[in-house]
Amino acid sequence: MGHSRPLTFAVPKGRILEEALPVMARAGIVPEAAFHDKANRALSFASDDGATRIIRVRAFDVATFVAFGAAQAGIVGSDVIEEFDYSELYAPVDLAIGHCRLSVAEPRGGLGVDDLSARASHLRIATKYPNIASRWFERRGIQAECVKLNGAMELAPSLGLSGRIVDLVSSGRTLADNGLVETDRIMDVSARLIVNRAALKTDPRVAGLVDRFRALTRVVEPA
């Protein structure tokens, strides 16, 4: 059975995309030339063979587009998958790119989480991962009040918005430059291929896409 409409594939703006493009190309998804024009503000592009529409959106929106079936597949960090926990989202392949970690950080010289749990039961956290953060602190007996920020997390402690932050860390340089230290690692993060579960069952092109990416990398979990 043929499909008249191209498959929609969502990719994140930012750090993962540069590493994702060569992997996508090896799996047969190559964006048209306009995709690489930094002056182009478009969000939707054709692939060079016309078989795929590639949408370029914020990482959290990649998960939403795929979970609700507006895109059939995409690439996003495991941090985003863990934060949303959408039932319709299936992440079958670890692409082994976009490596970093999600960590707790605090002003230099502060108490660690273990010390804190013995002295206090409530803490305010600045993060764009309120679900992950609140679950992690709850397991340690700490009630975390999470203040949602979409960026500039490192400013929150110095301005009195929060005592700690939960954010992605790569080299740790940004933390150090803002007087913060990493105290606890919540999870290691890498980029994953994600697909919509319903599309996987009904559209053979999605299953084919998963097979192509699996051939390039390693499988994370069974269907």
N, C-alpha and C positions, 0 to 999 in steps of 0.2 A: 504494500500500500504506500503510495507516494505522499509527500507532504508539500503543499504549495507554499507554506510560510517557512521562513528560515528559523532554525533553532536559536533561541535567545540565550546568550551566555553573559553573565554579569562578572565584572572584574572590579577590584577596589582601586580607588585613587591612592597614591601614596607609596609607602615603602615596599609593599609586596609586588606591585605591578611590574617593576623593572626586572625582578627575578622571574616573574611568572611568564612573561612574554616568550622567552626561548622555550620553556616547557610547553606552552600552548602551541607554538609553531611545530614542535616535534609531534604533537598530537593532531596536527592538521588544522589548527585555528590560527590564521594569520590576519590581523586587522589590515584594512585598507590604509593607504598612505596617509590620508587625512588624520588618522588616529594619532600619528606621531608629531603632528604640527602643534607645537605648544601654544600657538595663538588661537587655535581652534577651540571654541567653548562648547561644541556639540557634546551630547552625552551618549548618542547612539551612532554606531558605525557598522558598515558591512564588513564581512571578511573578504579577502581577496578573491575567493571562489564563489561568493554570494550565498553560500550554504548556511552561514551563521550571522546573526545580528549580535554585535558586541556592545553592551552598555557599560559605561564607566561611571560608577557612583561611589558614595562613601561606603566604607567597609560594612558598617552596621546595616546599610540599606541593601547590600548584596544578599545578606541572609534573608531579609524580608521579601525581596523580589522573588527569590527562589522558593522560600517557604510557602508563599501564597500563589505560586505557579505563574507569575508574570514573566519570570525567566525559568527556563528548564534546568539550568546548571550554572555553576560559577566557581570562583575561587575566593576563599576568605580565610582569615586566621582562625585557629582553633579557639582563641580567646572569645571571638564573636559567637562562635557556635555554642560555647559553654555558657555565655551570658544569656542567650536567648532561649536555648533548649526547645526550639520549635519541633513539634512532633512530625511535621511533614518534611523536615530537613534530614537528609541522609548524607553522611560524609565518608564515602568508601575508600578514599585514597589520600594518604599523606604525601604531599608533593616534595617534602624534604627541602623546602625553601622558606624564606621569611622567618628564620629562627630568632627568637628572643624569649623573654620570660615576663610573666605578670608577677609583680612583687609589691610588698609593703615597704614604704620608705618613710622616714621621719627626720626631723632636724638632727644634725650631728650632736651627739651627747645626750640624746633622749633615752627613754626606757625602751627595752625590747618588748615584744609582745608577751613573752613568757613572764617577764617581770610585771607587766601591766595587768595580766589576768589575775595575779595575786593581790593587786591593790585596787583595782577598779573593775566595774562591770559594764561601763558605758564608754563609748568612744565615738568621736565624729571623724568620718573618713571622707576625703574628697576623691572622687573617682568617676570614670565613665562606665564602670563595671559594678553597679550597685548590687546586682544579684549574686555575682561571684563573691564579692567582698563580704556581703552580709552573711552568706553561708559559711565562708571560711572563718570569720570571727566567731560566729555562733558555735561552731564546733570547738572553739577554745573557751567557751563560756563568757564571751564578751558580746554585749549588745552593741552593734555598730549602727550609728546613724549616718547613712550615706548621703552626702551632698553631691548631686550629679553635676559634673563639669565635662565639657567636651574638649577642653584643651587648657594649657597653662596651669596644669595641676600643681607644678612645683611651687607656684606662688601661694597656694592655699595655707600652708603652715605659717609662713612668715607674716601673712596678713591676718592671722587669727581665724581663718575660716574653718580650719580643721587641724587636728593634732597630727594626723598622718595622711598619706595618700596611698592609693593602690593604682599602679599604672604599669605600662609596658616599659621594660628596661632592656637595652641592648648592651652598650658599652658601660653605661653608668655615668658617662661624662656629664649629661644634662643634670642629673641629680647632684653631682659634686659641685657643679658650677652654681647651683642654687642652695648650697649648704645642707643638702640632704644625704642620708646614707640608706642603703638598702638593708633591711633587717630580716625579711622573710621572703622566701620564694613561694608563691602560691601555685604556679603551674608553668611548665615549659610550653612554648607556643611555636607552632609551625603552620604553614599554609596548607589548606586541604581543598580537594575537589569536593564540591557539594552539589547534590542534585535534588530535585523535587521527587518525593516518593511516588506520587501518582503518575508523574511523567515517565518515571523509570519503568513503571508497569505497562504504560499504554503507548509509549513512543519508542520504537526500536532504535531510533537515532541516539537517544539518551544512553541506552545500554551499550551501544557501540562506542560512545564517547568514554564511558567508564572503562571499557575494555582497553581503549587506546591509552588512557592515562595510566591504567594499571600496568600495562606493558612497559611503561617508562619508569615506574617507581614501585613502591611497595604497598601492599594492601594493609589497611588499618583495622577494619572490622568486617564481619560478614554481613550480608544483606538481611 
